[in-house]
């Protein structure tokens, strides 16, 4: 049986369009910073409102990166 260990870090993704785009942006950046990124979990969802309209979606992700 193979065991693995992971480190976990947080990153915030943003998008003016959607939560999904904010998540994708964060994961793409995380994999550039840490190529062994293996999973994510959504820790927090928030956004910015201006003049009664959503201006930006913000998502805090916890990223798990496999330690080799």
PDB file of N, CA, C and O in Angstrom:
ATOM      1  N   UNK A   1       0.835  -1.179   0.000  1.00  0.00           N
ATOM      2  CA  UNK A   1       0.000   0.000   0.000  1.00  0.00           C
ATOM      3  C   UNK A   1       0.883   1.246   0.000  1.00  0.00           C
ATOM      4  O   UNK A   1       1.827   1.340   0.784  1.00  0.00           O
ATOM      5  N   UNK A   2       0.584   2.175  -0.854  1.00  0.00           N
ATOM      6  CA  UNK A   2       1.360   3.409  -0.954  1.00  0.00           C
ATOM      7  C   UNK A   2       0.696   4.527  -0.146  1.00  0.00           C
ATOM      8  O   UNK A   2      -0.516   4.729  -0.224  1.00  0.00           O
ATOM      9  N   UNK A   3       1.501   5.240   0.621  1.00  0.00           N
ATOM     10  CA  UNK A   3       1.013   6.368   1.404  1.00  0.00           C
ATOM     11  C   UNK A   3       1.573   7.649   0.820  1.00  0.00           C
ATOM     12  O   UNK A   3       2.663   7.655   0.248  1.00  0.00           O
ATOM     13  N   UNK A   4       0.830   8.729   0.964  1.00  0.00           N
ATOM     14  CA  UNK A   4       1.280  10.020   0.461  1.00  0.00           C
ATOM     15  C   UNK A   4       1.079  11.082   1.531  1.00  0.00           C
ATOM     16  O   UNK A   4       0.217  10.959   2.402  1.00  0.00           O
ATOM     17  N   UNK A   5       1.886  12.117   1.447  1.00  0.00           N
ATOM     18  CA  UNK A   5       1.736  13.281   2.320  1.00  0.00           C
ATOM     19  C   UNK A   5       1.559  14.512   1.446  1.00  0.00           C
ATOM     20  O   UNK A   5       2.096  14.598   0.341  1.00  0.00           O
ATOM     21  N   UNK A   6       0.790  15.463   1.969  1.00  0.00           N
ATOM     22  CA  UNK A   6       0.490  16.674   1.227  1.00  0.00           C
ATOM     23  C   UNK A   6       0.749  17.898   2.079  1.00  0.00           C
ATOM     24  O   UNK A   6       0.608  17.854   3.301  1.00  0.00           O
ATOM     25  N   UNK A   7       1.126  18.988   1.436  1.00  0.00           N
ATOM     26  CA  UNK A   7       1.122  20.274   2.121  1.00  0.00           C
ATOM     27  C   UNK A   7      -0.100  21.023   1.616  1.00  0.00           C
ATOM     28  O   UNK A   7      -0.596  20.762   0.520  1.00  0.00           O
ATOM     29  N   UNK A   8      -0.572  21.948   2.421  1.00  0.00           N
ATOM     30  CA  UNK A   8      -1.785  22.678   2.060  1.00  0.00           C
ATOM     31  C   UNK A   8      -1.500  24.174   2.152  1.00  0.00           C
ATOM     32  O   UNK A   8      -0.887  24.647   3.110  1.00  0.00           O
ATOM     33  N   UNK A   9      -1.961  24.916   1.129  1.00  0.00           N
ATOM     34  CA  UNK A   9      -1.813  26.364   1.148  1.00  0.00           C
ATOM     35  C   UNK A   9      -3.076  27.000   0.592  1.00  0.00           C
ATOM     36  O   UNK A   9      -3.875  26.337  -0.070  1.00  0.00           O
ATOM     37  N   UNK A  10      -3.254  28.287   0.863  1.00  0.00           N
ATOM     38  CA  UNK A  10      -4.444  28.997   0.393  1.00  0.00           C
ATOM     39  C   UNK A  10      -4.083  29.986  -0.701  1.00  0.00           C
ATOM     40  O   UNK A  10      -2.992  30.555  -0.730  1.00  0.00           O
ATOM     41  N   UNK A  11      -5.040  30.167  -1.596  1.00  0.00           N
ATOM     42  CA  UNK A  11      -4.901  31.119  -2.682  1.00  0.00           C
ATOM     43  C   UNK A  11      -6.298  31.688  -2.973  1.00  0.00           C
ATOM     44  O   UNK A  11      -7.296  30.982  -2.836  1.00  0.00           O
ATOM     45  N   UNK A  12      -6.364  32.941  -3.368  1.00  0.00           N
ATOM     46  CA  UNK A  12      -7.643  33.579  -3.692  1.00  0.00           C
ATOM     47  C   UNK A  12      -7.692  33.829  -5.193  1.00  0.00           C
ATOM     48  O   UNK A  12      -6.805  34.467  -5.761  1.00  0.00           O
ATOM     49  N   UNK A  13      -8.741  33.318  -5.824  1.00  0.00           N
ATOM     50  CA  UNK A  13      -8.976  33.562  -7.247  1.00  0.00           C
ATOM     51  C   UNK A  13     -10.097  34.571  -7.409  1.00  0.00           C
ATOM     52  O   UNK A  13     -11.035  34.608  -6.612  1.00  0.00           O
ATOM     53  N   UNK A  14      -9.994  35.386  -8.441  1.00  0.00           N
ATOM     54  CA  UNK A  14     -11.022  36.389  -8.701  1.00  0.00           C
ATOM     55  C   UNK A  14     -11.453  36.334 -10.160  1.00  0.00           C
ATOM     56  O   UNK A  14     -10.724  35.856 -11.029  1.00  0.00           O
ATOM     57  N   UNK A  15     -12.653  36.835 -10.400  1.00  0.00           N
ATOM     58  CA  UNK A  15     -13.176  36.939 -11.758  1.00  0.00           C
ATOM     59  C   UNK A  15     -14.322  37.943 -11.767  1.00  0.00           C
ATOM     60  O   UNK A  15     -15.110  37.986 -10.822  1.00  0.00           O
ATOM     61  N   UNK A  16     -14.426  38.747 -12.813  1.00  0.00           N
ATOM     62  CA  UNK A  16     -15.585  39.624 -12.939  1.00  0.00           C
ATOM     63  C   UNK A  16     -16.810  38.891 -13.490  1.00  0.00           C
ATOM     64  O   UNK A  16     -17.899  39.463 -13.548  1.00  0.00           O
ATOM     65  N   UNK A  17     -16.638  37.617 -13.898  1.00  0.00           N
ATOM     66  CA  UNK A  17     -17.699  36.891 -14.601  1.00  0.00           C
ATOM     67  C   UNK A  17     -18.442  35.848 -13.773  1.00  0.00           C
ATOM     68  O   UNK A  17     -19.672  35.801 -13.798  1.00  0.00           O
ATOM     69  N   UNK A  18     -17.689  34.990 -13.020  1.00  0.00           N
ATOM     70  CA  UNK A  18     -18.369  33.902 -12.313  1.00  0.00           C
ATOM     71  C   UNK A  18     -17.483  33.292 -11.238  1.00  0.00           C
ATOM     72  O   UNK A  18     -16.264  33.465 -11.239  1.00  0.00           O
ATOM     73  N   UNK A  19     -18.128  32.570 -10.316  1.00  0.00           N
ATOM     74  CA  UNK A  19     -17.390  31.813  -9.308  1.00  0.00           C
ATOM     75  C   UNK A  19     -16.525  30.740  -9.965  1.00  0.00           C
ATOM     76  O   UNK A  19     -15.385  30.509  -9.561  1.00  0.00           O
ATOM     77  N   UNK A  20     -17.081  30.097 -10.975  1.00  0.00           N
ATOM     78  CA  UNK A  20     -16.345  29.052 -11.684  1.00  0.00           C
ATOM     79  C   UNK A  20     -15.053  29.597 -12.287  1.00  0.00           C
ATOM     80  O   UNK A  20     -14.001  28.967 -12.172  1.00  0.00           O
ATOM     81  N   UNK A  21     -15.126  30.750 -12.921  1.00  0.00           N
ATOM     82  CA  UNK A  21     -13.921  31.365 -13.498  1.00  0.00           C
ATOM     83  C   UNK A  21     -12.918  31.731 -12.410  1.00  0.00           C
ATOM     84  O   UNK A  21     -11.711  31.596 -12.611  1.00  0.00           O
ATOM     85  N   UNK A  22     -13.408  32.193 -11.258  1.00  0.00           N
ATOM     86  CA  UNK A  22     -12.514  32.529 -10.149  1.00  0.00           C
ATOM     87  C   UNK A  22     -11.779  31.286  -9.654  1.00  0.00           C
ATOM     88  O   UNK A  22     -10.587  31.347  -9.350  1.00  0.00           O
ATOM     89  N   UNK A  23     -12.487  30.159  -9.572  1.00  0.00           N
ATOM     90  CA  UNK A  23     -11.862  28.904  -9.155  1.00  0.00           C
ATOM     91  C   UNK A  23     -10.816  28.465 -10.166  1.00  0.00           C
ATOM     92  O   UNK A  23      -9.699  28.108  -9.790  1.00  0.00           O
ATOM     93  N   UNK A  24     -11.166  28.487 -11.436  1.00  0.00           N
ATOM     94  CA  UNK A  24     -10.227  28.082 -12.490  1.00  0.00           C
ATOM     95  C   UNK A  24      -8.980  28.960 -12.462  1.00  0.00           C
ATOM     96  O   UNK A  24      -7.863  28.456 -12.582  1.00  0.00           O
ATOM     97  N   UNK A  25      -9.163  30.271 -12.304  1.00  0.00           N
ATOM     98  CA  UNK A  25      -8.011  31.177 -12.251  1.00  0.00           C
ATOM     99  C   UNK A  25      -7.095  30.837 -11.081  1.00  0.00           C
ATOM    100  O   UNK A  25      -5.873  30.838 -11.228  1.00  0.00           O
ATOM    101  N   UNK A  26      -7.682  30.545  -9.914  1.00  0.00           N
ATOM    102  CA  UNK A  26      -6.881  30.211  -8.735  1.00  0.00           C
ATOM    103  C   UNK A  26      -6.131  28.891  -8.928  1.00  0.00           C
ATOM    104  O   UNK A  26      -4.953  28.789  -8.588  1.00  0.00           O
ATOM    105  N   UNK A  27      -6.809  27.889  -9.469  1.00  0.00           N
ATOM    106  CA  UNK A  27      -6.163  26.588  -9.672  1.00  0.00           C
ATOM    107  C   UNK A  27      -5.039  26.694 -10.697  1.00  0.00           C
ATOM    108  O   UNK A  27      -3.971  26.111 -10.507  1.00  0.00           O
ATOM    109  N   UNK A  28      -5.266  27.425 -11.770  1.00  0.00           N
ATOM    110  CA  UNK A  28      -4.213  27.596 -12.776  1.00  0.00           C
ATOM    111  C   UNK A  28      -2.979  28.265 -12.173  1.00  0.00           C
ATOM    112  O   UNK A  28      -1.854  27.842 -12.439  1.00  0.00           O
ATOM    113  N   UNK A  29      -3.181  29.299 -11.368  1.00  0.00           N
ATOM    114  CA  UNK A  29      -2.056  29.988 -10.730  1.00  0.00           C
ATOM    115  C   UNK A  29      -1.374  29.070  -9.721  1.00  0.00           C
ATOM    116  O   UNK A  29      -0.146  29.038  -9.642  1.00  0.00           O
ATOM    117  N   UNK A  30      -2.164  28.325  -8.950  1.00  0.00           N
ATOM    118  CA  UNK A  30      -1.594  27.413  -7.953  1.00  0.00           C
ATOM    119  C   UNK A  30      -0.688  26.376  -8.608  1.00  0.00           C
ATOM    120  O   UNK A  30       0.376  26.060  -8.077  1.00  0.00           O
ATOM    121  N   UNK A  31      -1.104  25.843  -9.761  1.00  0.00           N
ATOM    122  CA  UNK A  31      -0.280  24.825 -10.421  1.00  0.00           C
ATOM    123  C   UNK A  31       0.989  25.426 -11.023  1.00  0.00           C
ATOM    124  O   UNK A  31       1.977  24.715 -11.209  1.00  0.00           O
ATOM    125  N   UNK A  32       0.977  26.722 -11.329  1.00  0.00           N
ATOM    126  CA  UNK A  32       2.209  27.384 -11.770  1.00  0.00           C
ATOM    127  C   UNK A  32       3.184  27.531 -10.608  1.00  0.00           C
ATOM    128  O   UNK A  32       4.392  27.353 -10.769  1.00  0.00           O
ATOM    129  N   UNK A  33       2.640  27.861  -9.428  1.00  0.00           N
ATOM    130  CA  UNK A  33       3.463  28.046  -8.235  1.00  0.00           C
ATOM    131  C   UNK A  33       3.931  26.700  -7.687  1.00  0.00           C
ATOM    132  O   UNK A  33       5.092  26.540  -7.312  1.00  0.00           O
ATOM    133  N   UNK A  34       3.017  25.742  -7.647  1.00  0.00           N
ATOM    134  CA  UNK A  34       3.298  24.423  -7.070  1.00  0.00           C
ATOM    135  C   UNK A  34       2.805  23.343  -8.033  1.00  0.00           C
ATOM    136  O   UNK A  34       1.632  22.969  -7.993  1.00  0.00           O
ATOM    137  N   UNK A  35       3.694  22.836  -8.901  1.00  0.00           N
ATOM    138  CA  UNK A  35       3.289  21.873  -9.934  1.00  0.00           C
ATOM    139  C   UNK A  35       2.702  20.564  -9.398  1.00  0.00           C
ATOM    140  O   UNK A  35       2.015  19.857 -10.135  1.00  0.00           O
ATOM    141  N   UNK A  36       2.957  20.231  -8.135  1.00  0.00           N
ATOM    142  CA  UNK A  36       2.413  18.986  -7.595  1.00  0.00           C
ATOM    143  C   UNK A  36       1.022  19.175  -6.976  1.00  0.00           C
ATOM    144  O   UNK A  36       0.538  18.297  -6.262  1.00  0.00           O
ATOM    145  N   UNK A  37       0.378  20.317  -7.248  1.00  0.00           N
ATOM    146  CA  UNK A  37      -0.978  20.542  -6.744  1.00  0.00           C
ATOM    147  C   UNK A  37      -1.878  19.401  -7.210  1.00  0.00           C
ATOM    148  O   UNK A  37      -1.885  19.033  -8.385  1.00  0.00           O
ATOM    149  N   UNK A  38      -2.640  18.850  -6.257  1.00  0.00           N
ATOM    150  CA  UNK A  38      -3.408  17.647  -6.563  1.00  0.00           C
ATOM    151  C   UNK A  38      -4.907  17.795  -6.302  1.00  0.00           C
ATOM    152  O   UNK A  38      -5.704  17.081  -6.910  1.00  0.00           O
ATOM    153  N   UNK A  39      -5.302  18.695  -5.422  1.00  0.00           N
ATOM    154  CA  UNK A  39      -6.728  18.851  -5.103  1.00  0.00           C
ATOM    155  C   UNK A  39      -6.973  20.245  -4.555  1.00  0.00           C
ATOM    156  O   UNK A  39      -6.038  20.964  -4.203  1.00  0.00           O
ATOM    157  N   UNK A  40      -8.247  20.616  -4.487  1.00  0.00           N
ATOM    158  CA  UNK A  40      -8.614  21.893  -3.883  1.00  0.00           C
ATOM    159  C   UNK A  40      -9.923  21.754  -3.136  1.00  0.00           C
ATOM    160  O   UNK A  40     -10.724  20.861  -3.413  1.00  0.00           O
ATOM    161  N   UNK A  41     -10.126  22.649  -2.185  1.00  0.00           N
ATOM    162  CA  UNK A  41     -11.411  22.762  -1.506  1.00  0.00           C
ATOM    163  C   UNK A  41     -11.741  24.248  -1.401  1.00  0.00           C
ATOM    164  O   UNK A  41     -10.848  25.074  -1.209  1.00  0.00           O
ATOM    165  N   UNK A  42     -13.004  24.581  -1.525  1.00  0.00           N
ATOM    166  CA  UNK A  42     -13.442  25.966  -1.404  1.00  0.00           C
ATOM    167  C   UNK A  42     -13.568  26.295   0.081  1.00  0.00           C
ATOM    168  O   UNK A  42     -14.338  25.663   0.804  1.00  0.00           O
ATOM    169  N   UNK A  43     -12.807  27.285   0.525  1.00  0.00           N
ATOM    170  CA  UNK A  43     -12.819  27.689   1.926  1.00  0.00           C
ATOM    171  C   UNK A  43     -13.760  28.868   2.159  1.00  0.00           C
ATOM    172  O   UNK A  43     -14.375  28.972   3.220  1.00  0.00           O
ATOM    173  N   UNK A  44     -13.871  29.749   1.175  1.00  0.00           N
ATOM    174  CA  UNK A  44     -14.671  30.957   1.352  1.00  0.00           C
ATOM    175  C   UNK A  44     -15.098  31.500  -0.008  1.00  0.00           C
ATOM    176  O   UNK A  44     -14.344  31.459  -0.979  1.00  0.00           O
ATOM    177  N   UNK A  45     -16.313  32.003  -0.048  1.00  0.00           N
ATOM    178  CA  UNK A  45     -16.825  32.664  -1.253  1.00  0.00           C
ATOM    179  C   UNK A  45     -17.266  34.064  -0.849  1.00  0.00           C
ATOM    180  O   UNK A  45     -17.972  34.240   0.143  1.00  0.00           O
ATOM    181  N   UNK A  46     -16.854  35.032  -1.605  1.00  0.00           N
ATOM    182  CA  UNK A  46     -17.284  36.403  -1.361  1.00  0.00           C
ATOM    183  C   UNK A  46     -17.219  37.158  -2.680  1.00  0.00           C
ATOM    184  O   UNK A  46     -16.816  36.605  -3.703  1.00  0.00           O
ATOM    185  N   UNK A  47     -17.614  38.410  -2.651  1.00  0.00           N
ATOM    186  CA  UNK A  47     -17.570  39.211  -3.864  1.00  0.00           C
ATOM    187  C   UNK A  47     -17.606  40.688  -3.552  1.00  0.00           C
ATOM    188  O   UNK A  47     -17.768  41.114  -2.408  1.00  0.00           O
ATOM    189  N   UNK A  48     -17.451  41.438  -4.600  1.00  0.00           N
ATOM    190  CA  UNK A  48     -17.481  42.887  -4.489  1.00  0.00           C
ATOM    191  C   UNK A  48     -18.715  43.391  -5.218  1.00  0.00           C
ATOM    192  O   UNK A  48     -19.001  42.976  -6.341  1.00  0.00           O
ATOM    193  N   UNK A  49     -19.444  44.295  -4.564  1.00  0.00           N
ATOM    194  CA  UNK A  49     -20.645  44.896  -5.148  1.00  0.00           C
ATOM    195  C   UNK A  49     -20.386  46.384  -5.340  1.00  0.00           C
ATOM    196  O   UNK A  49     -19.837  47.049  -4.461  1.00  0.00           O
ATOM    197  N   UNK A  50     -20.784  46.895  -6.488  1.00  0.00           N
ATOM    198  CA  UNK A  50     -20.645  48.325  -6.774  1.00  0.00           C
ATOM    199  C   UNK A  50     -21.914  48.807  -7.467  1.00  0.00           C
ATOM    200  O   UNK A  50     -22.323  48.247  -8.483  1.00  0.00           O
ATOM    201  N   UNK A  51     -22.525  49.833  -6.924  1.00  0.00           N
ATOM    202  CA  UNK A  51     -23.765  50.394  -7.474  1.00  0.00           C
ATOM    203  C   UNK A  51     -24.845  49.324  -7.658  1.00  0.00           C
ATOM    204  O   UNK A  51     -25.577  49.334  -8.648  1.00  0.00           O
ATOM    205  N   UNK A  52     -24.934  48.416  -6.708  1.00  0.00           N
ATOM    206  CA  UNK A  52     -25.988  47.406  -6.742  1.00  0.00           C
ATOM    207  C   UNK A  52     -25.746  46.235  -7.672  1.00  0.00           C
ATOM    208  O   UNK A  52     -26.635  45.402  -7.852  1.00  0.00           O
ATOM    209  N   UNK A  53     -24.568  46.149  -8.267  1.00  0.00           N
ATOM    210  CA  UNK A  53     -24.257  45.046  -9.194  1.00  0.00           C
ATOM    211  C   UNK A  53     -22.979  44.342  -8.741  1.00  0.00           C
ATOM    212  O   UNK A  53     -22.087  44.949  -8.149  1.00  0.00           O
ATOM    213  N   UNK A  54     -22.921  43.056  -9.034  1.00  0.00           N
ATOM    214  CA  UNK A  54     -21.706  42.302  -8.712  1.00  0.00           C
ATOM    215  C   UNK A  54     -20.590  42.777  -9.625  1.00  0.00           C
ATOM    216  O   UNK A  54     -20.704  42.757 -10.850  1.00  0.00           O
ATOM    217  N   UNK A  55     -19.504  43.205  -8.987  1.00  0.00           N
ATOM    218  CA  UNK A  55     -18.346  43.679  -9.743  1.00  0.00           C
ATOM    219  C   UNK A  55     -17.273  42.598  -9.856  1.00  0.00           C
ATOM    220  O   UNK A  55     -16.558  42.523 -10.855  1.00  0.00           O
ATOM    221  N   UNK A  56     -17.166  41.748  -8.804  1.00  0.00           N
ATOM    222  CA  UNK A  56     -16.112  40.744  -8.818  1.00  0.00           C
ATOM    223  C   UNK A  56     -16.493  39.577  -7.907  1.00  0.00           C
ATOM    224  O   UNK A  56     -17.030  39.778  -6.818  1.00  0.00           O
ATOM    225  N   UNK A  57     -16.212  38.369  -8.360  1.00  0.00           N
ATOM    226  CA  UNK A  57     -16.349  37.157  -7.558  1.00  0.00           C
ATOM    227  C   UNK A  57     -14.972  36.830  -6.980  1.00  0.00           C
ATOM    228  O   UNK A  57     -13.960  36.939  -7.673  1.00  0.00           O
ATOM    229  N   UNK A  58     -14.940  36.429  -5.711  1.00  0.00           N
ATOM    230  CA  UNK A  58     -13.687  36.074  -5.054  1.00  0.00           C
ATOM    231  C   UNK A  58     -13.878  34.729  -4.346  1.00  0.00           C
ATOM    232  O   UNK A  58     -14.859  34.529  -3.630  1.00  0.00           O
ATOM    233  N   UNK A  59     -12.941  33.823  -4.553  1.00  0.00           N
ATOM    234  CA  UNK A  59     -13.029  32.488  -3.957  1.00  0.00           C
ATOM    235  C   UNK A  59     -11.681  32.143  -3.327  1.00  0.00           C
ATOM    236  O   UNK A  59     -10.647  32.164  -3.994  1.00  0.00           O
ATOM    237  N   UNK A  60     -11.709  31.826  -2.033  1.00  0.00           N
ATOM    238  CA  UNK A  60     -10.501  31.356  -1.357  1.00  0.00           C
ATOM    239  C   UNK A  60     -10.481  29.839  -1.435  1.00  0.00           C
ATOM    240  O   UNK A  60     -11.428  29.168  -1.025  1.00  0.00           O
ATOM    241  N   UNK A  61      -9.386  29.311  -1.968  1.00  0.00           N
ATOM    242  CA  UNK A  61      -9.227  27.861  -2.100  1.00  0.00           C
ATOM    243  C   UNK A  61      -8.092  27.382  -1.211  1.00  0.00           C
ATOM    244  O   UNK A  61      -7.092  28.075  -1.024  1.00  0.00           O
ATOM    245  N   UNK A  62      -8.262  26.197  -0.675  1.00  0.00           N
ATOM    246  CA  UNK A  62      -7.162  25.482  -0.037  1.00  0.00           C
ATOM    247  C   UNK A  62      -6.671  24.469  -1.062  1.00  0.00           C
ATOM    248  O   UNK A  62      -7.442  23.647  -1.558  1.00  0.00           O
ATOM    249  N   UNK A  63      -5.412  24.537  -1.363  1.00  0.00           N
ATOM    250  CA  UNK A  63      -4.803  23.665  -2.366  1.00  0.00           C
ATOM    251  C   UNK A  63      -3.920  22.636  -1.662  1.00  0.00           C
ATOM    252  O   UNK A  63      -3.114  22.983  -0.799  1.00  0.00           O
ATOM    253  N   UNK A  64      -4.080  21.378  -2.037  1.00  0.00           N
ATOM    254  CA  UNK A  64      -3.227  20.319  -1.522  1.00  0.00           C
ATOM    255  C   UNK A  64      -2.189  19.950  -2.570  1.00  0.00           C
ATOM    256  O   UNK A  64      -2.531  19.640  -3.712  1.00  0.00           O
ATOM    257  N   UNK A  65      -0.932  19.983  -2.181  1.00  0.00           N
ATOM    258  CA  UNK A  65       0.161  19.637  -3.100  1.00  0.00           C
ATOM    259  C   UNK A  65       0.918  18.431  -2.526  1.00  0.00           C
ATOM    260  O   UNK A  65       1.324  18.428  -1.363  1.00  0.00           O
ATOM    261  N   UNK A  66       1.093  17.432  -3.356  1.00  0.00           N
ATOM    262  CA  UNK A  66       1.749  16.195  -2.920  1.00  0.00           C
ATOM    263  C   UNK A  66       3.233  16.431  -2.646  1.00  0.00           C
ATOM    264  O   UNK A  66       3.942  17.026  -3.457  1.00  0.00           O
ATOM    265  N   UNK A  67       3.681  15.960  -1.503  1.00  0.00           N
ATOM    266  CA  UNK A  67       5.104  16.008  -1.167  1.00  0.00           C
ATOM    267  C   UNK A  67       5.768  14.760  -1.714  1.00  0.00           C
ATOM    268  O   UNK A  67       5.305  13.642  -1.491  1.00  0.00           O
ATOM    269  N   UNK A  68       6.838  14.964  -2.420  1.00  0.00           N
ATOM    270  CA  UNK A  68       7.521  13.825  -3.037  1.00  0.00           C
ATOM    271  C   UNK A  68       8.777  13.455  -2.298  1.00  0.00           C
ATOM    272  O   UNK A  68       9.469  12.515  -2.689  1.00  0.00           O
TER     273      UNK A  68
END
